[in-house]
């Protein structure tokens, strides 16, 4: 007698038009017998949202920007009966959509914090791709997940890799985890040339196709600093147990060293479809219908080297924030967001990014927050300080 078909997991995708969102759509399209898209949201790209809604038969659509929301309501390209949701309230509504099982959070920056907490309170499974949420408020997000019983599954390739290596193992047996970094667009540039970097240069990532902000973060290695902070929070480790190395091929996504000196690694091609599919289908696995697996019928070279903190001062600053604890990681994150936006807008040079972060870390004191409101107040102050430095 044939086995019954698996239950299709109903997915809400916050950040549907970004690079993570587009990769998630490829996964969902290839796994239609296992996954169903029931809600989508984006900042403003309502024409692309209309295409997605038609392709996947989605009724609930969120548009954060008010002008884009008005345009979407008047757009006949959306299917008849589309229910529109606007602004922060719209993200909340989609995150708590009654028919949804899983909420994939791929919204850039701290905007995703409130809908993530709402989805946790509604006991959804969270597939988390927005690392800033845990860097800003990991203490409160993890506590909320424990209280509600909501599952939090990492989508970042490195954290998903660690999750796979640690699954079923005692965390007390972990000596350290090592996240890999490609080194970004300037890993092979002479250090003296970094003063000449333009935004166009920074957006030419050698391995990954990603959005502008994370691509710049990859060039400064701020992204790896944020990932170290996130890893500490996700896996309950001490700062000294979280490390990073350069690995230019982006094939090995993490190494986990155990107390007996042995290591486990997770390998796959540099495509976000692999960690996204793992998170959306967990604990099941299925043949990938998107990207081919790693070919082993040809020679491979995998090399690793230390991350030079002289070349990558943002990594040094992130480590300092992680050691300081409290709200220091939130200050690092906020100042980095402001600095990267100013660089992409042409207001500050590339090398000003770590200077802005260091200025904010020195100016805004770190506290052990007793409430989420305190964290948000520190975040706002750090942004004010960083904005002042960029004008």
KAJO-V391670 format. One record per pair of residues at least 6 apart in sequence whose C-alpha atoms are under 8 Angstrom apart, sorted by the first residue. I is the first residue (numbers start at 1). GAP is how many residues later the second one is. D is the distance in Angstrom with one decimal. If there is no record, write none. Layout:
I & GAP & D
I & GAP & D
This chain:
5 & 28 & 7.9
6 & 27 & 7.6
6 & 28 & 6.4
7 & 27 & 6.5
8 & 24 & 7.9
8 & 25 & 6.4
8 & 26 & 4.3
8 & 27 & 4.9
8 & 28 & 6.1
9 & 25 & 6.2
9 & 26 & 4.8
9 & 27 & 6.0
9 & 91 & 7.8
9 & 92 & 6.1
9 & 93 & 7.1
10 & 25 & 6.1
10 & 26 & 4.7
10 & 27 & 5.8
10 & 28 & 6.1
10 & 89 & 7.0
10 & 90 & 4.9
10 & 91 & 5.2
10 & 92 & 6.3
11 & 24 & 7.0
11 & 25 & 6.0
11 & 26 & 4.8
11 & 27 & 5.7
11 & 28 & 6.8
11 & 89 & 5.7
11 & 90 & 6.2
11 & 91 & 4.9
11 & 92 & 5.8
11 & 93 & 7.1
12 & 25 & 6.2
12 & 26 & 5.7
12 & 27 & 4.4
12 & 28 & 5.8
12 & 82 & 6.9
12 & 83 & 7.0
12 & 88 & 6.4
12 & 90 & 6.3
12 & 91 & 4.8
12 & 92 & 6.1
13 & 8 & 7.0
13 & 24 & 7.5
13 & 26 & 6.1
13 & 27 & 4.8
13 & 28 & 6.5
13 & 90 & 6.1
13 & 91 & 5.0
13 & 92 & 6.5
13 & 93 & 7.4
14 & 7 & 7.7
14 & 26 & 5.8
14 & 27 & 4.9
14 & 28 & 6.6
14 & 77 & 7.5
14 & 81 & 8.0
14 & 89 & 7.4
14 & 90 & 6.1
14 & 91 & 5.1
14 & 92 & 5.6
14 & 93 & 6.0
15 & 6 & 5.6
15 & 25 & 7.4
15 & 26 & 5.6
15 & 27 & 4.9
15 & 28 & 7.4
15 & 90 & 6.9
15 & 91 & 4.8
15 & 92 & 4.7
15 & 93 & 7.7
16 & 6 & 6.4
16 & 8 & 8.0
16 & 9 & 7.8
16 & 24 & 5.9
16 & 25 & 5.8
16 & 26 & 5.7
16 & 33 & 7.6
16 & 90 & 7.5
17 & 25 & 6.1
17 & 28 & 7.0
17 & 31 & 6.9
17 & 32 & 7.2
18 & 88 & 7.7
18 & 193 & 6.8
19 & 190 & 7.3
19 & 191 & 5.5
19 & 192 & 5.9
20 & 86 & 6.3
20 & 109 & 7.7
20 & 190 & 7.7
20 & 252 & 7.0
21 & 85 & 6.5
23 & 249 & 6.3
23 & 250 & 5.6
23 & 253 & 7.7
24 & 249 & 6.6
24 & 252 & 6.3
24 & 253 & 7.7
26 & 247 & 7.4
26 & 264 & 6.6
27 & 246 & 6.2
27 & 249 & 7.4
27 & 250 & 6.1
27 & 262 & 7.3
27 & 263 & 6.5
28 & 7 & 5.7
28 & 8 & 6.9
28 & 9 & 7.2
30 & 258 & 7.7
30 & 259 & 5.1
30 & 260 & 6.6
31 & 258 & 7.2
34 & 247 & 7.8
35 & 245 & 8.0
36 & 20 & 8.0
37 & 19 & 6.5
37 & 20 & 7.9
37 & 21 & 6.5
38 & 19 & 7.8
38 & 20 & 5.3
38 & 21 & 6.8
38 & 22 & 6.7
38 & 61 & 7.8
38 & 62 & 6.8
39 & 19 & 6.0
39 & 20 & 6.8
39 & 21 & 4.8
39 & 22 & 5.9
39 & 23 & 7.9
39 & 55 & 6.4
39 & 58 & 8.0
40 & 9 & 7.5
40 & 13 & 7.9
40 & 18 & 7.5
40 & 20 & 6.6
40 & 21 & 5.1
40 & 22 & 6.1
40 & 54 & 7.6
41 & 8 & 7.6
41 & 20 & 5.7
41 & 21 & 4.1
41 & 22 & 5.7
41 & 23 & 7.5
41 & 50 & 7.2
41 & 53 & 7.9
42 & 7 & 7.5
42 & 20 & 6.4
42 & 21 & 5.4
42 & 22 & 6.3
42 & 65 & 7.9
43 & 20 & 5.7
43 & 21 & 4.7
43 & 22 & 5.7
44 & 19 & 5.9
44 & 20 & 6.4
44 & 21 & 5.4
44 & 24 & 5.2
44 & 25 & 7.4
45 & 18 & 8.0
45 & 23 & 7.2
46 & 17 & 7.0
46 & 22 & 6.3
46 & 23 & 7.4
46 & 25 & 7.5
46 & 26 & 5.6
47 & 25 & 7.6
47 & 30 & 7.8
49 & 12 & 7.6
50 & 22 & 8.0
50 & 27 & 5.9
50 & 28 & 4.8
50 & 29 & 7.7
51 & 26 & 7.6
51 & 27 & 7.6
52 & 6 & 7.6
53 & 6 & 7.0
53 & 8 & 7.7
53 & 25 & 6.7
53 & 26 & 7.0
54 & 24 & 6.8
54 & 25 & 6.2
57 & 22 & 7.8
58 & 24 & 7.6
59 & 20 & 7.7
59 & 22 & 6.8
59 & 23 & 4.6
59 & 24 & 5.8
60 & 22 & 6.1
60 & 23 & 4.9
60 & 24 & 6.1
60 & 25 & 7.4
60 & 34 & 7.3
61 & 21 & 7.0
61 & 22 & 6.2
61 & 23 & 5.0
61 & 24 & 6.0
61 & 33 & 8.0
62 & 22 & 5.8
62 & 23 & 4.4
62 & 24 & 5.6
62 & 25 & 7.6
62 & 28 & 5.6
62 & 29 & 6.5
62 & 32 & 7.2
63 & 6 & 5.2
63 & 9 & 7.9
63 & 21 & 7.4
63 & 22 & 6.3
63 & 23 & 5.2
63 & 24 & 6.5
63 & 27 & 7.4
64 & 22 & 5.3
64 & 23 & 4.0
64 & 24 & 6.7
64 & 26 & 7.2
64 & 27 & 7.6
65 & 21 & 7.3
65 & 22 & 6.3
66 & 20 & 6.9
66 & 21 & 6.9
69 & 15 & 7.8
69 & 17 & 6.4
72 & 6 & 7.6
73 & 11 & 7.2
84 & 6 & 7.9
85 & 6 & 7.3
85 & 8 & 7.3
85 & 9 & 7.8
88 & 27 & 7.9
91 & 24 & 5.8
92 & 22 & 7.2
92 & 23 & 4.8
92 & 26 & 6.4
92 & 27 & 7.8
95 & 8 & 6.3
95 & 20 & 5.6
95 & 21 & 7.0
95 & 23 & 6.5
95 & 24 & 5.0
96 & 22 & 6.5
96 & 23 & 5.3
96 & 26 & 6.0
96 & 28 & 7.7
100 & 24 & 7.5
101 & 23 & 5.6
101 & 24 & 6.3
102 & 22 & 5.6
102 & 23 & 4.6
102 & 24 & 5.8
102 & 25 & 7.0
102 & 178 & 7.5
103 & 16 & 7.1
103 & 21 & 6.7
103 & 22 & 6.3
103 & 23 & 5.1
103 & 24 & 6.1
104 & 22 & 6.0
104 & 23 & 4.5
104 & 24 & 6.0
104 & 25 & 7.3
105 & 7 & 7.0
105 & 11 & 7.1
105 & 21 & 7.2
105 & 22 & 6.2
105 & 23 & 5.1
105 & 24 & 5.7
105 & 25 & 6.3
106 & 6 & 7.9
106 & 22 & 6.9
106 & 23 & 5.0
106 & 24 & 5.4
107 & 22 & 7.8
107 & 23 & 6.1
108 & 22 & 6.2
108 & 24 & 7.9
109 & 21 & 6.9
109 & 23 & 5.7
109 & 24 & 7.5
109 & 228 & 7.6
110 & 22 & 6.0
110 & 23 & 5.9
110 & 26 & 7.6
112 & 18 & 7.3
112 & 21 & 6.9
113 & 20 & 5.5
116 & 10 & 7.6
117 & 24 & 6.6
117 & 27 & 7.3
119 & 6 & 7.9
119 & 7 & 7.3
120 & 6 & 7.2
120 & 24 & 6.8
120 & 25 & 5.9
120 & 28 & 6.7
120 & 30 & 5.6
121 & 23 & 7.2
121 & 24 & 7.7
121 & 27 & 6.1
121 & 29 & 7.7
122 & 26 & 7.9
123 & 25 & 6.0
123 & 26 & 6.6
123 & 27 & 4.7
123 & 28 & 7.9
124 & 26 & 5.8
124 & 27 & 7.3
125 & 25 & 5.7
125 & 26 & 4.8
125 & 27 & 6.1
125 & 28 & 7.6
126 & 24 & 7.3
126 & 25 & 6.1
126 & 26 & 4.8
126 & 27 & 6.0
127 & 25 & 6.2
127 & 26 & 4.9
127 & 27 & 5.9
127 & 28 & 6.0
127 & 152 & 6.1
127 & 153 & 6.9
128 & 24 & 6.9
128 & 25 & 6.1
128 & 26 & 5.0
128 & 27 & 5.4
128 & 28 & 7.5
129 & 25 & 6.5
129 & 26 & 4.9
129 & 27 & 5.5
131 & 25 & 7.7
131 & 95 & 7.0
131 & 96 & 6.9
131 & 99 & 6.4
132 & 94 & 7.3
132 & 201 & 6.9
133 & 8 & 7.9
134 & 7 & 6.9
134 & 96 & 5.7
134 & 99 & 7.0
135 & 91 & 6.6
135 & 94 & 6.1
135 & 95 & 5.7
135 & 194 & 5.8
135 & 195 & 6.0
135 & 198 & 7.1
136 & 191 & 7.6
136 & 193 & 6.5
136 & 194 & 4.4
136 & 197 & 7.1
136 & 239 & 7.2
136 & 243 & 7.8
137 & 193 & 7.5
137 & 235 & 7.1
137 & 238 & 6.9
138 & 92 & 7.6
138 & 95 & 6.1
139 & 94 & 7.5
140 & 231 & 8.0
140 & 232 & 6.9
142 & 91 & 7.9
142 & 92 & 7.7
145 & 6 & 6.8
145 & 7 & 7.2
153 & 7 & 7.5
153 & 126 & 5.9
154 & 6 & 5.1
154 & 9 & 7.5
154 & 125 & 6.9
155 & 120 & 5.6
155 & 121 & 5.6
155 & 124 & 6.3
156 & 116 & 7.9
156 & 119 & 7.0
157 & 96 & 6.5
157 & 115 & 6.7
157 & 117 & 8.0
157 & 118 & 5.6
158 & 21 & 6.1
158 & 22 & 7.2
158 & 69 & 8.0
158 & 95 & 5.0
158 & 96 & 5.7
159 & 68 & 7.8
159 & 72 & 6.6
159 & 95 & 7.9
160 & 115 & 5.9
160 & 119 & 7.6
161 & 92 & 6.0
161 & 93 & 5.9
161 & 104 & 7.8
161 & 105 & 5.5
161 & 114 & 7.6
162 & 15 & 7.6
162 & 92 & 6.1
162 & 93 & 7.5
162 & 94 & 7.0
162 & 104 & 7.6
164 & 102 & 7.5
165 & 91 & 7.0
165 & 99 & 6.4
165 & 100 & 6.9
165 & 101 & 6.9
166 & 90 & 7.9
171 & 64 & 7.8
173 & 85 & 5.6
173 & 86 & 5.4
174 & 82 & 7.2
174 & 83 & 6.2
174 & 84 & 4.4
174 & 85 & 5.7
175 & 66 & 6.4
175 & 81 & 7.9
175 & 82 & 5.6
175 & 83 & 4.9
175 & 84 & 5.0
176 & 64 & 7.7
176 & 65 & 4.2
176 & 66 & 5.8
176 & 67 & 7.3
176 & 80 & 6.2
176 & 81 & 5.3
176 & 82 & 6.9
177 & 64 & 6.2
177 & 65 & 5.3
177 & 66 & 6.2
177 & 77 & 7.2
177 & 78 & 5.9
177 & 79 & 4.4
177 & 80 & 5.9
178 & 64 & 6.2
178 & 65 & 4.7
178 & 66 & 5.0
178 & 67 & 6.9
178 & 76 & 5.6
178 & 77 & 5.0
178 & 78 & 6.1
178 & 79 & 7.8
179 & 45 & 7.7
179 & 49 & 7.6
179 & 63 & 7.8
179 & 64 & 6.2
179 & 65 & 4.6
179 & 66 & 6.5
179 & 74 & 6.5
179 & 75 & 4.7
179 & 76 & 6.6
180 & 64 & 5.6
180 & 65 & 5.1
180 & 66 & 5.7
180 & 67 & 5.7
180 & 70 & 7.4
180 & 72 & 7.0
180 & 73 & 5.6
180 & 74 & 5.7
180 & 75 & 7.9
181 & 37 & 8.0
181 & 40 & 7.7
181 & 43 & 6.7
181 & 63 & 6.9
181 & 64 & 6.1
181 & 65 & 4.7
181 & 66 & 5.6
181 & 67 & 7.2
181 & 69 & 7.2
182 & 25 & 7.4
182 & 36 & 7.7
182 & 64 & 5.7
182 & 65 & 5.3
182 & 66 & 4.5
182 & 67 & 6.8
182 & 68 & 5.8
183 & 35 & 6.7
183 & 36 & 6.4
183 & 38 & 6.9
183 & 63 & 6.0
183 & 64 & 7.5
183 & 65 & 6.7
184 & 21 & 5.8
184 & 22 & 6.7
184 & 31 & 7.5
184 & 32 & 8.0
184 & 34 & 4.9
184 & 35 & 4.1
184 & 36 & 7.4
184 & 37 & 7.4
185 & 16 & 7.2
185 & 17 & 5.8
185 & 18 & 7.3
185 & 19 & 5.9
185 & 20 & 4.9
185 & 21 & 6.1
185 & 33 & 7.6
185 & 34 & 5.4
186 & 8 & 7.7
186 & 16 & 7.6
186 & 33 & 6.2
187 & 32 & 7.6
191 & 120 & 6.5
194 & 156 & 7.3
194 & 157 & 7.0
195 & 154 & 7.3
195 & 155 & 6.9
195 & 156 & 6.3
197 & 152 & 7.5
197 & 153 & 6.1
198 & 151 & 7.7
198 & 152 & 7.2
199 & 144 & 6.9
199 & 145 & 5.5
199 & 147 & 7.5
199 & 151 & 8.0
202 & 13 & 7.1
202 & 14 & 5.7
202 & 17 & 6.4
203 & 9 & 6.3
203 & 12 & 5.8
203 & 13 & 6.3
204 & 11 & 7.9
205 & 10 & 6.6
205 & 14 & 7.9
207 & 42 & 7.5
207 & 43 & 7.0
207 & 63 & 6.9
208 & 62 & 6.6
208 & 63 & 7.3
213 & 124 & 7.9
213 & 127 & 6.7
213 & 128 & 7.6
214 & 9 & 6.8
216 & 124 & 7.1
217 & 6 & 4.9
217 & 123 & 7.8
218 & 6 & 7.3
220 & 92 & 5.7
220 & 93 & 7.6
220 & 94 & 6.2
220 & 95 & 7.8
221 & 91 & 6.0
221 & 93 & 6.2
221 & 94 & 5.8
222 & 92 & 5.1
222 & 93 & 5.7
222 & 96 & 7.1
222 & 114 & 7.7
224 & 20 & 7.3
224 & 91 & 6.9
225 & 89 & 7.1
225 & 90 & 5.0
225 & 91 & 7.9
225 & 92 & 7.9
225 & 93 & 4.8
225 & 94 & 6.6
226 & 92 & 6.8
226 & 107 & 7.4
228 & 14 & 5.9
228 & 15 & 7.0
228 & 16 & 7.7
228 & 91 & 7.9
229 & 10 & 7.8
229 & 89 & 7.7
229 & 90 & 8.0
229 & 93 & 6.0
229 & 100 & 7.3
231 & 6 & 7.7
231 & 11 & 7.2
232 & 6 & 6.3
232 & 7 & 6.4
232 & 9 & 8.0
232 & 10 & 6.7
239 & 80 & 7.8
239 & 83 & 6.3
239 & 84 & 6.1
244 & 62 & 7.7
244 & 63 & 7.1
245 & 59 & 6.5
245 & 60 & 5.9
245 & 61 & 5.0
245 & 62 & 5.4
246 & 58 & 5.5
246 & 59 & 5.2
246 & 60 & 5.9
246 & 61 & 5.6
247 & 55 & 7.4
247 & 56 & 5.9
247 & 57 & 4.7
247 & 58 & 6.7
248 & 55 & 7.1
248 & 56 & 7.5
249 & 53 & 6.7
249 & 54 & 7.7
250 & 19 & 7.3
250 & 20 & 5.8
251 & 16 & 5.4
251 & 17 & 5.5
251 & 18 & 5.4
251 & 19 & 6.2
251 & 51 & 7.8
252 & 13 & 6.6
252 & 14 & 5.8
252 & 15 & 4.5
252 & 16 & 6.8
253 & 12 & 7.3
253 & 13 & 5.8
253 & 14 & 6.1
253 & 15 & 7.7
254 & 11 & 5.6
254 & 12 & 5.9
254 & 13 & 8.0
255 & 8 & 6.3
255 & 9 & 5.6
255 & 10 & 4.5
255 & 11 & 7.0
256 & 7 & 5.3
256 & 8 & 5.2
256 & 9 & 6.4
257 & 6 & 4.4
257 & 7 & 6.7
268 & 6 & 7.4
268 & 25 & 6.8
268 & 26 & 5.8
269 & 24 & 6.8
269 & 25 & 5.7
271 & 20 & 7.5
273 & 17 & 7.1
273 & 18 & 7.2
274 & 14 & 7.9
277 & 11 & 7.9
278 & 6 & 7.9
278 & 7 & 6.8
309 & 6 & 6.4
309 & 7 & 5.8
313 & 41 & 6.3
314 & 40 & 5.4
314 & 43 & 7.8
317 & 15 & 7.7
317 & 37 & 7.8
317 & 40 & 7.7
317 & 41 & 6.9
318 & 11 & 7.2
318 & 14 & 6.7
321 & 7 & 5.0
321 & 8 & 5.1
321 & 11 & 6.8
321 & 40 & 7.9
322 & 6 & 7.2
322 & 7 & 6.1
324 & 42 & 7.7
325 & 41 & 7.7
325 & 43 & 7.7
326 & 40 & 6.0
326 & 41 & 5.2
326 & 42 & 4.3
326 & 43 & 6.5
327 & 39 & 5.0
327 & 40 & 5.6
327 & 41 & 6.4
327 & 42 & 6.8
327 & 48 & 6.5
327 & 51 & 7.1
328 & 33 & 6.9
328 & 37 & 7.6
328 & 38 & 5.2
328 & 39 & 7.7
330 & 45 & 7.4
330 & 48 & 7.4
330 & 49 & 6.0
331 & 26 & 8.0
331 & 29 & 6.8
331 & 30 & 6.2
331 & 33 & 7.3
331 & 47 & 6.9
331 & 48 & 6.0
331 & 51 & 5.4
331 & 52 & 8.0
332 & 25 & 6.0
332 & 28 & 7.5
332 & 29 & 6.6
334 & 45 & 5.9
334 & 46 & 7.9
334 & 48 & 6.0
334 & 49 & 5.6
335 & 21 & 6.6
335 & 22 & 5.1
335 & 25 & 6.3
335 & 47 & 6.0
335 & 48 & 5.7
335 & 50 & 8.0
335 & 51 & 5.4
336 & 17 & 6.9
336 & 18 & 7.8
336 & 20 & 7.6
336 & 21 & 5.9
338 & 45 & 6.5
338 & 48 & 6.3
338 & 49 & 6.5
339 & 9 & 7.8
339 & 13 & 7.6
339 & 14 & 5.2
339 & 17 & 6.4
339 & 18 & 7.5
339 & 47 & 7.0
339 & 48 & 7.9
339 & 51 & 7.3
340 & 13 & 6.6
342 & 6 & 5.8
342 & 48 & 6.8
343 & 6 & 5.9
343 & 7 & 6.2
343 & 10 & 7.5
347 & 43 & 7.0
347 & 44 & 7.8
348 & 42 & 6.6
356 & 30 & 6.0
356 & 33 & 6.6
356 & 34 & 7.7
357 & 29 & 7.3
359 & 27 & 7.6
360 & 22 & 5.9
360 & 25 & 6.1
360 & 26 & 6.0
361 & 21 & 8.0
363 & 22 & 7.6
364 & 14 & 7.6
364 & 17 & 7.2
364 & 18 & 6.3
364 & 21 & 7.9
369 & 6 & 6.2
